[in-house]
Amino acid sequence: MSDLIQTIQSSLLALVGRGVQIIPALIAAIAVLLATRYGAIPIKRVTKATLEKLVSSPSLRALFIQLVSVALWGTGILVACILLFPDLGLGDLIALLGLGSVAIGFAFQDIFKNFLAGVLLLLNEPFRLNDQIIVADFEGTVEAINVRSTEIRTYQGERVVIPNAIVFTSAVQVLTDRPARRTDLAIGLDYNTPLPRARQLLQTALAEVEGVLNHPPVEVDLVGFGDSSIDLVVRYWSLPQAVHMRQTRSQVIMALKAACDAADLSIPYPIRSVYFFDQQTFNDHKISSSSLPNSTH
């Protein structure tokens, strides 16, 4: 029994001694991580200032800055590990990284997939910061393109974070890719309307609306015969941002209504015909006896 107690005591003393010996290395490793944490801030600032002079693309600048951040943290963690485990050689580190990369690859495959998709998005630039896009049932303004996710701000003010793998493999509609965007606005006029005069009147009315671009020109197309009106579509171009399109659409609707009123052109209501009949007189739901086939009594 005394031998067991002595063995336990010696083991505890050895653990305490090892703990005391590792305290300086632990403090040094923590200091390295803190230095990496706070030293990365000015380095990223200098990198950003340098890239703004050398690289014109905001997406590529963001990619380089994030790669610099990853490299700094990787270096800091590696130095901290060497300080904590000084007996660990370079070959052991390489072998450990090789074995760990396989396990990490299986465990964090979604993270790596998003990372690779983010790098490809930043390199290819299918859209840029401040572009308005539609992706995966979300529509909004691109606020950030990170190596893991893309952040958009919806028109209602909500922030949506979409994994880059979804963005990369989904159809993305870039609404602000061109300096102008077209709106098709339907309008119906009475069947007695002189159509050539109406087309010219609507085109002239839209030419004076603030927000409607002169090029491409306004178009007014006749598209069909409706139930109670001749159907037309007014096509005009405005700035592509959603706020400009919304405001311009309101101005266009008011201008069209004012022009039709001034020219005495009628925008008819839908017409429905309702018939009334006496159910006692018209018993269509009953089968008269005379219509029944002859039967043998």
C-alpha positions in Angstrom: 0.0 0.0 0.0 2.8 2.4 0.8 4.5 1.6 -2.5 1.2 2.5 -4.4 1.0 5.8 -2.5 4.6 6.6 -3.2 4.1 5.9 -6.9 1.1 8.2 -7.0 3.0 10.9 -5.2 5.9 10.6 -7.6 3.6 10.7 -10.6 1.8 13.8 -9.2 5.2 15.5 -8.6 6.3 14.7 -12.1 3.1 16.2 -13.5 3.5 19.3 -11.4 7.1 19.6 -12.5 6.2 19.3 -16.2 3.4 21.8 -15.7 5.9 24.3 -14.1 8.3 23.7 -17.0 5.7 24.2 -19.6 4.4 27.5 -18.1 7.0 29.7 -19.8 6.3 28.0 -23.1 2.6 28.4 -22.6 3.0 32.1 -21.8 5.2 32.5 -24.9 2.6 30.7 -27.1 -0.2 32.9 -25.8 1.9 36.0 -26.4 2.5 34.8 -30.0 -1.2 34.3 -30.6 -2.0 37.8 -29.1 0.7 39.3 -31.2 -0.8 37.6 -34.3 -4.2 38.9 -33.3 -3.3 42.5 -32.9 -0.3 42.6 -35.3 -2.6 41.4 -38.2 -4.6 44.7 -38.0 -1.9 47.1 -39.1 -0.5 44.5 -41.6 -4.0 44.2 -43.2 -4.3 48.0 -43.3 -0.9 48.3 -45.1 -1.9 45.5 -47.4 -5.2 47.2 -48.2 -3.6 50.5 -48.9 -1.0 48.9 -51.2 -3.6 46.9 -53.1 -5.8 50.0 -53.7 -2.9 51.4 -55.7 -2.0 48.2 -57.6 -5.3 46.3 -58.0 -8.5 48.0 -59.4 -10.9 45.2 -58.6 -12.5 45.4 -55.1 -13.2 41.7 -55.1 -9.5 40.8 -55.8 -8.4 43.2 -53.1 -10.8 41.5 -50.6 -9.4 38.1 -51.7 -5.8 39.1 -51.2 -6.5 40.7 -47.8 -8.3 37.5 -46.6 -5.5 35.3 -47.8 -3.0 37.5 -46.0 -5.1 37.1 -42.8 -5.2 33.3 -43.2 -1.4 33.2 -43.8 -0.7 35.3 -40.7 -2.9 33.2 -38.5 -1.4 30.0 -39.9 2.1 31.2 -39.2 1.2 32.3 -35.6 -0.4 29.0 -34.7 2.5 27.1 -36.1 5.0 29.1 -34.1 2.9 28.7 -30.9 2.8 24.9 -31.5 6.6 24.9 -31.8 7.0 26.8 -28.6 4.6 24.5 -26.7 6.2 21.3 -28.1 9.9 22.0 -28.7 10.7 18.3 -29.2 8.3 18.1 -32.2 10.5 18.2 -35.3 9.7 19.4 -38.8 9.2 15.9 -40.1 6.7 15.2 -37.3 4.8 18.4 -38.1 4.6 17.5 -41.7 3.4 14.0 -40.9 0.9 15.4 -38.4 -0.4 17.9 -40.9 -0.7 15.2 -43.5 -2.7 12.9 -41.2 -4.7 15.8 -39.9 -5.6 17.2 -43.3 -7.4 14.0 -44.2 -9.5 14.0 -41.0 -10.1 17.7 -41.3 -11.0 17.3 -44.9 -13.8 14.9 -44.1 -15.0 16.8 -41.1 -15.0 20.2 -42.7 -15.6 19.4 -46.3 -18.5 21.9 -46.5 -16.3 24.7 -45.1 -13.6 23.9 -47.7 -16.2 23.8 -50.4 -17.5 27.2 -49.5 -13.9 28.5 -49.3 -13.0 27.3 -52.8 -16.3 28.6 -54.2 -15.6 32.0 -52.5 -12.1 32.2 -54.1 -13.6 31.4 -57.5 -16.3 34.0 -57.1 -13.8 36.6 -56.1 -11.6 35.7 -59.1 -14.3 35.4 -61.7 -16.4 38.4 -60.4 -19.8 37.4 -61.7 -21.1 40.3 -59.6 -19.5 43.0 -57.5 -20.0 44.8 -54.2 -23.1 47.0 -54.3 -24.6 45.1 -57.1 -28.3 44.1 -56.7 -28.8 40.4 -57.4 -31.3 37.6 -57.1 -30.0 34.2 -55.8 -31.6 31.3 -54.1 -35.0 33.1 -53.7 -33.3 36.1 -52.1 -33.0 39.6 -53.7 -30.9 42.4 -52.4 -27.7 44.5 -52.5 -24.3 42.7 -52.2 -22.6 44.0 -49.0 -19.7 41.6 -48.7 -18.1 38.7 -50.6 -16.1 36.6 -48.1 -14.2 33.4 -48.7 -17.0 31.5 -46.9 -20.2 33.3 -47.6 -21.8 36.2 -49.5 -23.8 38.8 -47.6 -26.7 40.7 -49.2 -29.0 43.3 -47.7 -32.7 42.9 -48.8 -34.8 45.9 -49.7 -36.6 45.4 -46.4 -33.3 45.9 -44.6 -32.7 42.3 -43.7 -29.2 40.8 -43.8 -28.9 37.4 -45.6 -25.8 35.3 -45.4 -25.6 32.7 -48.2 -22.9 30.1 -48.3 -20.6 30.5 -51.4 -21.2 26.9 -52.5 -24.9 27.8 -53.0 -24.1 31.0 -54.8 -21.5 29.4 -57.0 -23.9 26.5 -58.1 -27.1 28.6 -58.4 -28.3 30.8 -61.2 -27.6 34.4 -60.2 -29.6 37.2 -61.7 -27.5 40.4 -61.6 -30.0 43.3 -61.8 -27.4 46.1 -62.0 -25.0 44.6 -64.5 -25.9 47.3 -67.1 -26.5 51.1 -66.6 -30.1 50.9 -67.7 -33.0 48.5 -67.0 -36.4 48.1 -68.8 -39.8 48.1 -67.2 -42.9 46.8 -69.0 -46.1 48.5 -67.8 -49.5 47.2 -69.1 -52.4 49.6 -69.8 -55.8 49.1 -71.4 -57.8 51.6 -73.4 -61.4 51.7 -74.6 -62.2 50.0 -77.9 -63.3 53.4 -79.4 -59.8 54.8 -78.9 -57.9 56.0 -82.0 -54.9 53.8 -81.6 -52.2 55.8 -83.6 -53.1 58.9 -81.6 -53.0 57.0 -78.3 -49.6 55.5 -79.0 -48.1 58.9 -79.9 -49.8 60.5 -76.8 -48.4 57.9 -74.4 -44.9 58.1 -75.9 -44.9 61.9 -75.5 -46.2 61.7 -71.9 -43.3 59.4 -70.9 -40.7 61.5 -72.5 -41.3 64.2 -69.9 -41.2 61.9 -66.9 -38.2 62.4 -64.6 -36.3 59.1 -64.3 -37.2 57.8 -67.8 -34.1 57.6 -69.9 -34.1 58.9 -73.5 -32.0 56.1 -74.7 -33.1 53.4 -75.4 -36.3 55.2 -76.5 -39.8 54.6 -75.1 -41.9 51.9 -76.9 -45.7 51.5 -76.8 -46.8 48.1 -78.2 -50.3 46.9 -78.8 -50.4 43.3 -77.5 -54.0 42.1 -77.8 -57.8 42.4 -77.5 -58.8 42.2 -73.9 -62.3 41.5 -72.5 -63.1 45.2 -72.2 -60.2 47.1 -73.6 -57.4 47.2 -76.2 -54.3 46.0 -74.3 -51.0 47.9 -74.6 -47.6 47.6 -73.0 -45.5 50.7 -72.3 -41.8 49.8 -72.3 -39.3 52.4 -70.9 -35.8 52.3 -69.4 -34.6 53.7 -66.1 -31.6 53.4 -63.8 -31.3 49.7 -62.7 -31.4 50.1 -58.9 -34.6 49.0 -57.3 -35.3 52.4 -55.6 -35.0 54.2 -59.0 -37.2 51.7 -60.7 -39.9 51.9 -58.0 -39.9 55.7 -58.0 -39.9 56.0 -61.8 -42.8 53.5 -62.1 -44.9 55.6 -59.8 -44.2 58.8 -61.8 -44.9 56.9 -65.1 -48.3 55.7 -63.8 -49.3 59.2 -62.8 -48.1 60.7 -66.1 -50.1 58.1 -68.1 -53.2 58.6 -66.1 -53.0 62.4 -66.5 -52.3 62.2 -70.2 -55.3 59.9 -70.8 -57.6 62.2 -68.7 -56.4 65.3 -70.6 -57.0 63.7 -74.0 -60.3 62.2 -72.9 -59.1 58.6 -73.4 -61.0 56.1 -71.3 -59.3 53.4 -69.3 -62.3 51.0 -68.9 -63.2 48.9 -65.9 -63.6 45.2 -66.5 -67.1 44.5 -67.8 -69.2 41.5 -66.7 -72.8 40.6 -67.8 -75.1 39.0 -65.2 -78.4 37.3 -66.2 -81.3 36.7 -63.9 -84.1 34.1 -64.5 -87.0 32.7 -62.6 -86.0 29.3 -61.3 -89.7 28.2 -61.0 -90.2 28.8 -64.7 -86.8 27.4 -65.9 -86.5 24.1 -64.1 -83.5 23.0 -66.1 -82.3 20.7 -63.3 -85.4 18.6 -63.6 -86.0 16.0 -66.3 -89.4 16.2 -67.8 -91.5 13.1 -67.9 -92.0 13.4 -71.7 -88.2 13.2 -72.2 -88.0 9.8 -70.4 -87.9 6.7 -72.6 -91.0 4.6 -73.0 -91.3 1.8 -70.4 -93.5 -1.2 -70.0 -96.0 -1.1 -67.1 
